[in-house]
Amino acid sequence: MGQLLDPRVAALLKQAAPPERLFPALLNALQHSGDTIILIFEDVQWADNATLDLVKYLGRRISLLPTVLVLTLRSEEIGADHPLTHVMGDLPSPSVSRIALQPLSREAVAALTKQSGRCADDLYCITEGNPFFVTELLASETEPGPGRIPHSIRDAVWARLSRLTAGERKVLEVISIVPGGVEPWLVRALLGVEADTLLDQCLVRGLLRRDGQGTVMFRHELARQATLERLPPSLQRSLHSKVEAAISQVLTTKSPALLARRVHHAAGADDGARVLELAPQAAAHAARLGAHRDALLHLATALKYVAQATSQQAAQLYEDWAYEAGLALHVYEPVIEAHHRAIAIWRELGRTEKIGPNLCRLSRLHWRRGEGEAAEDCAAQAVCEMEKLPPGPGLAMAYSTRSQLRMLHYRFDEAIEWGLRAIALADQLGEIETRVHALNNVGTALLFAGRPGGRERLEETLALALEHGFHDHAVRAYTNFAECAVVSKDFVLAERLLAEGIAFATRHDLDTAAQYLLGRQAELLMGQGRFRDAETIAQGVMNLERLPMVMHLPALTVLGRVHVRLGEPGGMALLRNALQEGLATGELQRIVPVRLALAEAAWLHEDHNACTEQLTALAAIGLDRYRSWDFGELAVWWQRCGMAMPLPAPSAQIPLPHSAELHGVPLAAAKEWDRLGLPYDAALALMQVRGADAGPALARAVTIFESLEARPAAALARKQAQRLGVAGQLPKARRGPYGAARRHPLGLTQHEQQVLALIAAGKSNKEAAQLLSRSPRTIEHQVSAVLSKFSAASRMEVLLRLRGEPWLLPSADVL
């Protein structure tokens, strides 16, 4: 600094001249400087007395100097007795400006992370906008986490800790062992009578903060992690043990909620016996609340100590972990292995009654992976094992599992028979859960077979599952009931069930089931002619890695079919992939829709041989097992493609729109499709009109196809009009890209999409009203509308949906 100002000042600095010589020389150099000089003093809270004296000396004369003094300091480290406080008080107030630096906003953090590929929300949460932490984490190649804090942040935190008193460091070390925050009673239990005084000192220094309930926490999570890293492993284990013991003494209505914390600290103390005692309790509590992912984590913690468990404890742990993992995970190999381990241990213990339930769950896992034979084998083994014992819950569930598989394979009579047998035994035993499971099978079989009583049973199974907190059974009821509604074209019911089911599955950590429901939602949107929305959702499901085969098949089938209808590349490849996977399951519901889609694709390209191949393969399947809507669609395509051999008469009644076309009244069929809300199907029916009405019918069909962006069908309709000599009655061919109306998969208006974007950005109603220039009451109504369309009870549930379904966030062009 001295060299830049004046050589004489530099010489005095080098000589370590006393203040009475240095200060006047520096003042003289500043007065005679030709330019404005900016002197910066960083971190003056740590400055020595000589530096503070210089600040005071220059500050009192600042109005006479072409100079600016910039002082940076941590205000939270300056108490009333700090020397800097007196210096600041002596400075001339007209010449002093104080600038309080605010943390970076969520938007600012998002802007900084844009090019990094990091999650802006996670980075903001862990740093709370601290600029130093944000920039250091972005500069680091690893994601933040225990043991992965950038050295620069760790060193800065450790340097600050070294300047604290021993008591203050002790407080921070103890609190660092507890993620989140520490209640005052827990601090007192751990630190004794000096707790409040030491806490106050740390709060004044800005190291800690206190929320509205009095809970104390680190100002920044990264600071907590860095503090924790300073502690030797032995001290960490000791502190974890003390915290767990202190929490165990609390007997309140919140005791069950404290179980998760006790498991964490017992594991941190490496107390295997305590973990094996507490983790299953915590998992059961979490599962009852619908936090199945948390339940899975608790059980996984316990499995780390399975070598210390008794044989019975180990078997139950493997069984419970496998059940929760089957709900939340996409990777089934370890889940299947855990069930087999449980079965082996139960068999060694002679607990045959525990084998059946594990076999039933294995059957379901194999079914989800498309392994039909393995699923059947497990179900048959379950029945065999359970029939060796007196009738009990295991036998009832084994019967119901067999009913479920028969229903999935469209063997409706057998499904109903096994299901009724399961219900009778369940009622005899008072087993509500098995009754719920079996009612679902019977109700679905009755509905698909077109028999009475199906809807009532599905309504009962859904109500019972919700009433008794059977989350997995509830989402299965939503799934089957919604599928029945989609297949039968009851779109009002289907929309309600799918919206409720997806929200329920998301709320209760049932991720795999949510993706299956999303595939069905895409199918519904495709039927409604909302091809782009269907494509968006189906592609989102397919983008997930390692989703079990059956759980992504609805989305895969929709994606292939929509691509074919839009004339986009890759549609046929997707459908052939879906057929290959569907054939592996042996289930008609996985095979028939795909072959019909391939027949439609061949018809659109006037490939008669390919049409014949697909339709012949469909006719070779036992037609008595077809659902009425599937048979109606097959019969219609059979007629459109001019198949030589007639189809056998169906055993069930063909739906009205199919029947009308088959009987030569395609205009009536189109009218019925319009009434049901299926525009593409209506246009296909209009293409079958002949005679005097052919021109107007084809004109309307082309208009519909072009509004849906269904280019191949529109082109075929125009070609057909030329052949019939009515091309002059068609609307002019459109040039350039088709203009699709901007829509949202959940039907949000443009204003509601704007509100949704602000909810995702964490804005309050008041902030949203200011940003969108709308009244607070209008924003309240629009937020309520968004929550309703998401079937969400709170903003948090909307955010959960957006995390799993990012395509629901509006695009930039609607904002």
MILUMPA-980240 format. One record per residue (C-alpha): x, y, z. Coordinates in steps of 0.001 Angstrom, whole numbers, padded with zeros to 6 digits, always signed. Layout:
<nodes>
XYZ
...
</nodes>
This chain:
<nodes>
+000000+000000+000000
+002774+002389+000996
+004690+001907-002249
+001587+002787-004239
+000917+005966-002253
+004338+007403-001469
+007856+005900-001107
+008225+007630+002253
+005166+005820+003616
+006569+002533+002323
+009850+003216+004118
+008095+003962+007391
+006102+000735+007103
+009275-001218+006446
+010890+000352+009515
+007799-000465+011621
+007649+003217+012503
+005486+004183+015484
+001953+005548+014827
+002946+009139+015626
+005278+009112+012570
+003378+006717+010259
-000141+008108+010574
+000720+011782+009633
+002832+010580+006709
-000046+008461+005404
-002492+011331+005907
-000215+013671+003950
+000095+011157+001103
-003693+010786+000891
-004245+014569+000923
-001865+015146-001975
-002878+012188-004060
-004113+013166-007500
-006692+010342-007566
-009367+009072-005240
-007912+006352-003063
-009893+003374-001726
-008425+001715+001348
-009899-001719+002189
-009636-003264+005649
-010996-006826+005609
-012333-008690+008664
-011723-005772+011009
-013390-007702+013833
-010012-009479+014086
-007868-006331+013647
-005181-005474+016199
-005190-002226+018187
-002755-000453+015859
-005018-001095+012854
-008076+000097+014786
-006198+003243+015802
-005406+003911+012130
-009059+003463+011167
-010080+005915+013882
-007337+008405+012870
-008303+008411+009204
-012026+008152+009894
-012112+011369+011899
-010466+013220+008976
-012257+011431+006138
-014319+014475+005126
-011056+016277+004222
-009637+013461+002131
-010237+012239-001440
-010421+008788+000122
-012923+006014+000821
-012412+003550+003667
-014083+000176+003148
-014321-001966+006269
-015626-005551+006118
-016654-007268+009302
-018802-010015+010772
-021311-008068+012820
-022335-011140+014822
-018806-011389+016249
-018821-007857+017654
-020308-007537+021103
-020826-004397+023188
-017310-004660+024686
-015480-005306+021415
-012840-002587+020658
-014285-002082+017177
-017590-000980+018703
-015848+002030+020285
-014005+002840+017054
-017266+002795+015058
-018848+005068+017640
-016061+007629+017226
-016428+007916+013458
-018364+010968+012133
-021862+009627+011494
-022533+011781+008337
-019568+010130+006647
-020481+006538+007568
-022711+004232+005478
-023504+000759+006740
-024368-001967+004204
-025807-005188+005587
-025085-007976+003105
-028059-010272+002493
-027699-013939+001544
-028184-014890-002069
-031798-015420-003059
-033100-018759-004317
-033199-017233-007816
-029588-016075-007536
-028434-019551-006478
-030404-021049-009382
-028668-018654-011782
-025249-019624-010445
-026000-023351-010719
-027469-023154-014216
-024314-024303-015980
-023157-026715-013282
-025858-029352-013496
-026338-029160-009721
-029769-029089-008089
-030395-025423-007233
-032977-026201-004540
-030661-028616-002716
-027761-026174-002916
-029890-023322-001598
-031187-025447+001299
-027742-026559+002422
-026122-023118+002090
-029126-020862+002814
-027688-018507+000224
-024307-017957+001902
-022221-016689-001050
-018980-018247+000186
-020548-021662+000664
-022357-021491-002685
-019279-020576-004708
-017051-023099-002935
-019546-025923-003444
-019923-025042-007102
-016156-025042-007457
-015970-028457-005820
-016329-031525-008033
-018211-033577-005427
-021698-033211-004062
-021842-031978-000440
-022397-034550+002253
-020796-036157+005311
-017061-036421+004641
-017389-034570+001332
-017196-030923+002412
-014803-028838+000281
-011523-028177+002083
-011969-024419+001796
-015269-024510+003692
-013983-026954+006282
-010864-024882+006891
-012895-021670+007243
-015209-023270+009787
-012352-024836+011725
-010487-021524+011816
-013514-019854+013316
-013953-022621+015877
-010343-022232+016994
-011044-018652+018061
-013906-019628+020376
-013774-020338+024064
-013645-023962+025209
-017244-023743+026435
-018509-022371+023140
-016717-025094+021209
-018220-027727+023485
-021736-026460+022752
-021153-026555+019018
-019604-030016+019152
-022543-031427+021093
-025121-029781+018842
-023281-030890+015694
-024090-034500+016542
-027818-033804+016027
-029022-033199+012449
-031586-030438+012133
-032062-028745+015472
-031794-029369+019199
-034583-028560+021615
-033688-026559+024761
-034508-029515+027033
-032074-031720+025136
-029283-029125+025316
-029786-028854+029077
-029767-032641+029421
-026468-032815+027582
-024684-029711+028933
-026172-029173+032360
-026622-025833+034127
-024218-023877+031905
-026229-024728+028750
-028315-021552+028524
-025368-019202+029042
-023204-020945+026471
-026098-021098+024022
-026652-017376+024333
-022989-016703+023608
-023099-018815+020446
-026335-017197+019348
-024856-013708+019807
-021835-014726+017738
-024153-015815+014938
-022912-019393+015016
-026327-020728+015930
-029882-019589+015393
-033155-020302+017142
-036518-020887+015514
-039952-019901+016792
-040258-023034+018938
-036936-022399+020662
-035098-025152+018761
-031424-024297+018299
-029520-025161+015137
-026401-024207+013217
-026843-021171+011019
-025604-023288+008120
-025820-027052+007707
-022354-027118+006167
-020948-025544+009318
-022560-028335+011355
-021037-031000+009130
-017614-029355+009265
-017814-029115+013066
-018796-032772+013275
-015781-033745+011172
-013471-032284+013848
-014655-034803+016406
-012722-038057+016807
-014863-041157+016050
-014767-042251+019686
-016137-038869+020839
-018837-038995+018157
-019963-042429+019370
-020014-041217+022957
-022089-038147+022107
-024525-040202+020025
-024979-042545+022968
-025641-039639+025353
-028178-038074+022978
-030051-041365+022533
-030131-041925+026283
-031418-038377+026873
-034174-038729+024262
-035188-042120+025680
-036083-040416+028965
-038702-038231+027298
-042144-039725+027785
-044585-037557+025858
-047221-037926+023195
-044393-037279+020733
-042439-040355+021841
-043226-042391+018680
-042030-039483+016537
-038707-039518+018432
-038045-043133+017450
-036373-042138+014185
-033949-039872+016033
-033171-042594+018543
-032359-045019+015719
-030016-042466+014153
-028130-041901+017389
-028053-045582+018334
-026483-046321+014950
-024075-043406+015439
-023093-044922+018786
-022587-048266+017015
-024958-049827+019539
-026225-052829+017573
-028538-054140+020270
-030225-050745+020589
-030633-050423+016818
-032192-053891+016571
-034635-052903+019299
-035580-049471+017990
-035341-049643+014187
-038268-052056+013627
-040443-049881+015887
-039444-046733+014002
-040061-048461+010668
-043517-049609+011714
-044390-046086+012877
-043129-044558+009620
-045046-047108+007548
-048278-046345+009401
-047790-042673+008503
-047164-043569+004863
-043462-042687+004989
-042407-045974+003419
-039049-044674+002270
-038208-043763+005868
-039376-047192+007000
-037057-048768+004449
-034088-046723+005709
-034733-047706+009340
-034852-051383+008430
-031723-051047+006301
-029964-049577+009356
-031034-052577+011418
-029806-055026+008761
-026278-053680+009260
-026405-055397+012650
-028248-058544+011539
-025270-060685+012628
-026073-059684+016228
-029774-060556+015868
-031522-063730+016936
-032728-066006+014135
-036293-064821+014593
-035240-061164+014582
-033178-061722+011436
-036004-063451+009564
-038459-060707+010463
-035958-058025+009463
-035375-059572+006038
-039122-059979+005542
-040025-056432+006611
-037154-054829+004681
-038110-056743+001540
-041727-055620+001827
-040843-051944+002186
-038143-052183-000484
-040662-053766-002848
-042811-050664-002460
-040095-048050-002866
-037225-049514-004890
-036940-050193-008612
-034227-052840-008212
-035740-056159-007191
-032791-058591-007060
-031842-057784-003434
-035535-057702-002484
-036139-061184-003888
-032978-062422-002184
-034144-060995+001177
-037482-062842+000912
-035644-066100+000190
-033410-065528+003223
-036461-064940+005392
-038103-068124+004055
-034974-070178+004765
-034724-068940+008363
-038449-069367+009046
-038212-072916+007696
-035270-073685+010009
-037309-072344+012928
-040290-074478+011953
-042428-071385+011393
-044226-072631+008291
-047032-070080+008692
-044508-067317+007897
-043449-068888+004603
-046722-068324+002731
-046808-064498+003016
-043213-064285+001734
-044061-066507-001228
-047091-064317-002028
-044889-061228-002056
-042311-063006-004198
-045089-063838-006646
-045924-060170-006965
-042295-059147-007464
-041827-061695-010244
-045074-060501-011843
-043839-056914-011832
-040698-058030-013616
-042772-059774-016289
-041778-063245-015043
-045191-064870-015312
-044146-068482-014729
-042119-067623-011624
-045064-065625-010280
-047394-068612-010790
-044905-071000-009180
-044580-068847-006050
-048350-068520-005720
-048817-072297-006122
-046103-072961-003517
-047826-070554-001114
-051107-072452-001415
-049310-075789-001005
-047376-074659+002092
-050373-073064+003754
-052735-075970+003111
-050448-078146+005262
-051526-076061+008265
-054907-075376+009846
-056756-072634+007920
-055203-069267+008779
-054383-065805+007409
-051540-067148+005268
-053852-069527+003431
-056433-066792+002831
-053776-064523+001271
-052418-067425-000799
-055909-067983-002225
-056205-064269-002949
-052803-064189-004654
-053894-067013-006935
-057105-065065-007621
-055037-062004-008517
-052941-063886-011073
-056029-065465-012648
-057607-062024-012954
-054454-060607-014572
-054551-063423-017136
-058260-062770-017839
-059340-066139-016428
-062235-064360-014813
-064258-067368-013614
-061240-068835-011832
-060295-065429-010414
-063752-064973-008939
-063803-068505-007535
-060437-068189-005779
-061250-064674-004634
-064552-065673-003046
-062794-068555-001295
-060240-066079+000106
-062979-063665+001226
-064914-066422+003015
-061824-067543+004948
-060760-063964+005679
-064191-063121+007082
-064113-066278+009201
-060740-065208+010623
-061570-061503+010866
-058731-060662+008442
-059591-057250+006973
-056396-056928+004910
-056957-060174+003026
-060592-059239+002429
-059413-055940+000903
-056969-057746-001383
-059469-060368-002543
-062310-057896-003069
-060051-056043-005474
-059441-059185-007525
-063105-060174-007644
-064333-056655-008409
-061836-056179-011230
-062651-059595-012724
-066386-058849-012643
-065949-055459-014285
-063651-056749-017017
-066031-059652-017661
-068950-057231-017949
-070835-058747-015021
-072718-056909-012274
-071259-056186-008846
-067738-055266-009897
-067896-051548-009247
-069447-052017-005807
-066634-054370-004770
-063934-052011-006006
-065544-049116-004162
-065617-051253-001001
-061982-052363-001296
-060822-048774-001816
-062841-047487+001133
-061587-050265+003450
-057972-049784+002382
-058129-046048+003067
-059960-046532+006361
-057441-049049+007727
-054300-047410+006367
-053408-050182+003913
-051455-047899+001597
-050267-050558-000842
-053764-052034-001169
-055274-048577-001586
-053019-047679-004494
-053722-051087-006043
-057447-050365-005751
-056951-046982-007411
-054953-048704-010159
-057441-051455-011030
-060516-049265-010624
-058979-046557-012822
-057944-049084-015459
-061500-050421-015613
-062765-046862-016052
-060223-046087-018815
-061009-049290-020704
-064775-048706-020491
-064297-045049-021564
-065767-043629-018363
-063314-040748-018484
-064875-038668-015707
-064444-041525-013232
-061017-042380-014646
-059731-038819-014293
-060827-038657-010652
-059366-042033-009718
-056070-041402-011494
-055637-037945-009971
-056396-039249-006481
-054301-042387-006969
-051198-040607-008259
-051399-038061-005435
-051903-040852-002879
-048974-042898-004214
-046700-039835-004219
-047753-038858-000715
-046971-042342+000626
-043626-042966-001126
-045103-045614-003458
-042984-044517-006396
-043276-047617-008569
-047056-047657-008299
-047159-043947-009118
-045289-044569-012378
-047716-047323-013366
-050644-044976-012690
-048952-042276-014748
-048809-044731-017636
-052558-045219-017305
-053031-041457-017160
-051102-041187-020426
-053443-043815-021887
-056448-041745-020819
-055015-038585-022403
-054275-040469-025604
-057898-041602-025773
-059011-038007-025339
-056872-036968-028299
-054345-035111-026124
-051431-036789-027846
-048739-034306-026840
-049705-034464-023167
-049798-038265-023339
-046381-038288-025019
-044906-036001-022347
-046086-038155-019451
-045262-041487-021075
-041764-040304-022007
-041232-039092-018443
-042028-042562-017113
-039761-044217-019673
-036900-041903-018738
-036736-043537-015303
-034001-046133-015112
-034648-049707-013993
-038394-049389-013533
-039775-052976-013386
-041027-054121-016767
-044732-054443-016059
-044736-051072-014307
-043523-049237-017424
-045461-051235-020034
-048555-048962-020076
-046324-045929-020703
-044254-047762-023334
-047380-048858-025217
-048845-045344-025146
-045572-043787-026281
-045346-046125-029268
-048979-045643-030218
-048829-041852-029931
-045657-041669-032028
-047379-043736-034738
-050446-041494-034692
-048334-038320-034799
-046192-039724-037591
-043022-039368-035542
-040038-041716-035959
-039480-044629-033619
-043115-045511-033002
-042938-048961-034582
-039741-049829-032714
-041375-048854-029417
-044429-050987-030175
-042319-053999-031160
-040408-053631-027889
-043699-053428-025982
-044956-056564-027750
-041814-058494-026875
-042143-057539-023223
-045891-058159-023212
-045523-061650-024670
-043131-062515-021824
-045889-061828-019292
-048472-063999-021059
-051168-061465-020073
-053720-060367-022641
-053809-056831-021252
-050101-056488-022156
-050459-058149-025597
-053819-057233-027143
-053456-053400-027061
-049979-053610-028604
-050998-055924-031455
-054019-053709-032145
-051704-050680-032240
-049414-052496-034701
-052435-053391-036850
-053512-049722-036843
-049996-048632-037823
-049967-051116-040707
-053415-049926-041853
-052274-046292-041827
-049456-047269-044208
-051755-049563-046241
-049618-052595-045434
-052234-055350-045728
-049811-058197-044975
-048701-056622-041681
-052362-056031-040738
-053183-059663-041430
-050218-060862-039370
-051242-058934-036258
-054972-059643-036502
-054429-063348-037152
-052208-063553-034073
-054937-061865-032018
-057632-064241-033293
-055453-067206-032323
-055792-066212-028662
-058850-067596-026898
-061448-064964-027836
-063669-065990-024933
-061062-064376-022617
-061268-060947-024294
-062750-057946-022536
-065726-056620-024485
-063970-053366-025487
-060897-055269-026670
-063011-057664-028736
-064975-054752-030217
-061754-053043-031311
-060442-056294-032799
-063681-056845-034712
-063639-053302-036115
-060033-053583-037331
-060825-057008-038719
-063554-055411-040843
-061514-052331-041830
-058646-054496-043018
-060946-056717-045078
-059949-060002-043447
-061159-063000-045471
-062322-065228-042615
-065086-064014-040302
-064478-063689-036581
-066406-066034-034280
-069386-064429-032574
-068412-062934-029200
-069794-064276-025947
-070123-060759-024479
-072005-057776-025856
-069930-055560-028165
-069832-051877-027093
-072174-049546-028992
-069646-047579-031121
-067983-050775-032343
-071334-052439-032923
-072630-049500-034969
-069643-049584-037316
-069790-053381-037634
-073454-053083-038643
-072664-050557-041350
-073630-047351-039555
-070253-045565-039133
-071914-042152-038712
-073695-043466-035622
-070398-044921-034408
-068675-041553-034858
-071458-039828-032961
-071067-042264-030065
-067290-041813-030022
-067849-038041-029875
-070201-038479-026937
-067621-040570-025102
-064885-037970-025778
-062624-039922-028182
-062088-037673-031225
-059471-039818-032988
-061731-042880-032864
-064627-040761-034127
-062527-039660-037111
-061511-043261-037848
-065205-044206-037926
-065946-041291-040274
-063387-042692-042711
-065634-045753-043134
-068575-043734-044463
-069484-044407-048104
-072046-043040-050537
-073410-039516-050557
-072189-038784-047025
-068588-039774-047745
-067412-036270-048732
-068670-034421-045616
-067588-037306-043381
-064046-037346-044761
-063876-033551-044560
-064746-033721-040883
-062306-036595-040314
-059450-034618-041892
-060311-031575-039763
-060194-033712-036598
-056962-035469-037531
-055209-032212-038350
-056369-030604-035097
-054812-033597-033270
-051598-033447-035358
-052405-036992-036536
-050574-036595-039855
-050611-040224-041115
-054382-040557-040620
-055006-037156-042218
-052898-038128-045232
-054728-041460-045609
-058123-039746-045363
-057126-037322-048150
-055887-040217-050283
-059172-042032-049697
-061139-038923-050687
-059239-038801-053980
-060103-042438-054671
-063783-041748-053971
-063762-038603-056056
-064694-036266-053205
-061321-034566-052631
-062843-031217-053573
-065017-031284-050448
-062020-031495-048105
-060483-028485-046366
-057290-027076-047857
-054157-028954-046863
-052328-027148-044109
-048753-026084-044677
-046025-025960-042123
-046234-027311-038605
-049610-027927-037046
-050437-025456-034297
-051357-027437-031216
-053249-025610-028526
-051126-025012-025465
-052369-027296-022713
-051222-028720-019441
-051393-032464-018637
-053546-031733-015574
-055682-029119-017310
-054204-026032-015638
-055084-022729-017281
-052292-020398-018347
-052783-018267-015221
-052736-021390-013028
-049524-022533-014719
-047946-019200-013843
-049004-019648-010223
-047632-023227-010253
-044237-021956-011423
-044153-019511-008504
-045184-022240-006038
-042254-024295-007349
-039985-021269-006810
-041077-021047-003168
-043049-017813-003512
-045813-016976-001041
-049301-015907-002103
-048381-012305-001355
-045223-012485-003464
-047120-014197-006294
-049753-011438-006244
-047036-008776-006536
-045111-010567-009293
-048218-011320-011382
-049997-008020-010633
-053107-009807-009391
-055152-009356-006254
-054334-011586-003238
-057856-013066-003405
-057372-014003-007069
-054061-015683-006234
-055718-017575-003357
-058357-018930-005748
-055731-019905-008322
-053540-021634-005715
-056621-023555-004540
-057331-024538-008150
-053763-025796-008577
-053974-027837-005366
-057294-029280-006483
-056029-030312-009914
-052987-031905-008284
-055258-033628-005719
-052856-032158-003173
-053638-031090+000374
-050712-028650+000577
-048002-026897-001401
-045542-029529-000158
-047503-032272-001903
-047420-030234-005111
-043633-029967-004785
-043399-033731-004240
-045344-034299-007453
-043123-031880-009366
-039995-033642-008142
-041262-036934-009535
-043093-035457-012544
-040986-032501-013745
-043016-032335-016974
-045855-030782-014958
-043861-027562-014616
-044989-025114-017310
-042676-024178-020138
-041156-020708-020275
-043476-019538-023050
-046537-019525-020784
-044951-017260-018165
</nodes>
